Amino acid sequence: MNTLSIPKFENLYIPTVNKKGFMLTNIDALTRLFIDEAIHPKHHSLFSLDVGAAYGIATREVLRKGGSIFANDTDPTHLAAIESEFLEGKNLKFLVGDIRHDIHLPISSISCALFSRVFHFFYGEEIITCLKKVHQWLIPGGKIFVSNETPYFGTTKRFIPLYEQRKKNNHPWPGLIESLDYFCPEKAPFVDLPVHLFDEDLCYTVAKESGFTITDLFYMNRNGFFPENALYDGRESIAFIAQKT
Ligand SMILES: C[S@@+](CC[C@H](N)C(=O)[O-])C[C@H]1O[C@@H](n2cnc3c(N)ncnc32)[C@H](O)[C@@H]1O
């Protein structure tokens, strides 16, 4: 696909270069809460962590507000875009690599971590292993901020019947999509499999298994954040905040 033919997605989505979906252009409620935590004076300039930062929608805002942050992404092209506004230095460190295997931080060294729309690309067990690792990096009482799309998401609405059937059958990972046939044709070229859609049960399972207690869980209506054909019924995304216990 050449640059001229890249769809604009109502200026709400910026495609990733590695088929990992899209970065949002507007800061949503979950990311806003993460930013408030990351810049809170109680953390005395401790670093926060933005996992799957892409072109830096959250990272840039933390830096604009005077916070310190590790920006992680598998793709260095994404992180390089942040350098148009902020250079690596005292308050910003780039961590290029797969959070599952390549990234290592000291124990009890970060205040909070954001996983905005990144666990979609993980199998269930990988989510738990990754959260256990991040649990060690967080200070006591440190928080994770996690958001993901649900099966009630316009882009994959063809998947809803299979998801609902799997729920009835107590499938262990009912939101796991392993075929691009469930995607609308306009979005499929921008996505690599698997794609893991989240529901409340999955949020509680991964948090509990990795040693976190959920303090807040809510759906996010994506009107104004996602293009029209990615909307469904106001339950497009689910978010939770959880604390290290
Ligand atoms: C859907 S985008 C989300 C971007 C941004 N956080 C947002 O909410 O708009 C997912 C991003 O996560 C990154 N990513 C996917 N898997 C990753 C992994 N295992 N480790 C680090 N980054 C990853 C991708 O490169 C991509 O930039």
The ligand as an SDF file (V2000), in Angstrom:
LIG
                    3D

 27 29  0  0  0  0  0  0  0  0999 V2000
   -2.9830   -0.8300   18.6830 C   0  0  0  0  0  0  0  0  0  0  0  0
   -1.4320   -0.0200   18.9140 S   0  0  0  0  0  0  0  0  0  0  0  0
   -1.8180    0.9510   20.3530 C   0  0  0  0  0  0  0  0  0  0  0  0
   -1.0520    2.2460   20.3830 C   0  0  0  0  0  0  0  0  0  0  0  0
   -1.3770    3.1530   21.5740 C   0  0  0  0  0  0  0  0  0  0  0  0
   -0.9570    2.5600   22.8320 N   0  0  0  0  0  0  0  0  0  0  0  0
   -2.8550    3.4670   21.6000 C   0  0  0  0  0  0  0  0  0  0  0  0
   -3.5440    3.0710   22.5520 O   0  0  0  0  0  0  0  0  0  0  0  0
   -3.3420    4.1240   20.6800 O   0  0  0  0  0  0  0  0  0  0  0  0
   -0.4220   -1.3070   19.5950 C   0  0  0  0  0  0  0  0  0  0  0  0
    1.0500   -0.9130   19.7460 C   0  0  0  0  0  0  0  0  0  0  0  0
    1.6770   -1.9000   20.5910 O   0  0  0  0  0  0  0  0  0  0  0  0
    2.9240   -2.2850   20.0240 C   0  0  0  0  0  0  0  0  0  0  0  0
    3.1700   -3.6830   20.4480 N   0  0  0  0  0  0  0  0  0  0  0  0
    2.4970   -4.7870   20.0600 C   0  0  0  0  0  0  0  0  0  0  0  0
    2.9940   -5.8760   20.6590 N   0  0  0  0  0  0  0  0  0  0  0  0
    3.9920   -5.4430   21.4730 C   0  0  0  0  0  0  0  0  0  0  0  0
    4.8930   -6.1040   22.3570 C   0  0  0  0  0  0  0  0  0  0  0  0
    4.8650   -7.4300   22.4940 N   0  0  0  0  0  0  0  0  0  0  0  0
    5.7990   -5.3560   23.0310 N   0  0  0  0  0  0  0  0  0  0  0  0
    5.8410   -4.0080   22.8590 C   0  0  0  0  0  0  0  0  0  0  0  0
    5.0120   -3.3310   22.0250 N   0  0  0  0  0  0  0  0  0  0  0  0
    4.1110   -4.0340   21.3380 C   0  0  0  0  0  0  0  0  0  0  0  0
    2.7400   -2.1320   18.5290 C   0  0  0  0  0  0  0  0  0  0  0  0
    3.9790   -1.9910   17.8500 O   0  0  0  0  0  0  0  0  0  0  0  0
    1.8410   -0.8890   18.4430 C   0  0  0  0  0  0  0  0  0  0  0  0
    2.5950    0.2860   18.3600 O   0  0  0  0  0  0  0  0  0  0  0  0
  1  2  1  0
  2  3  1  0
  2 10  1  0
  3  4  1  0
  4  5  1  0
  5  6  1  0
  5  7  1  0
  7  8  2  0
  7  9  1  0
 10 11  1  0
 11 12  1  0
 11 26  1  0
 12 13  1  0
 13 14  1  0
 13 24  1  0
 14 15  1  0
 14 23  1  0
 15 16  2  0
 16 17  1  0
 17 18  1  0
 17 23  2  0
 18 19  1  0
 18 20  2  0
 20 21  1  0
 21 22  2  0
 22 23  1  0
 24 25  1  0
 24 26  1  0
 26 27  1  0
M  CHG  2   2   1   9  -1
M  END
$$$$
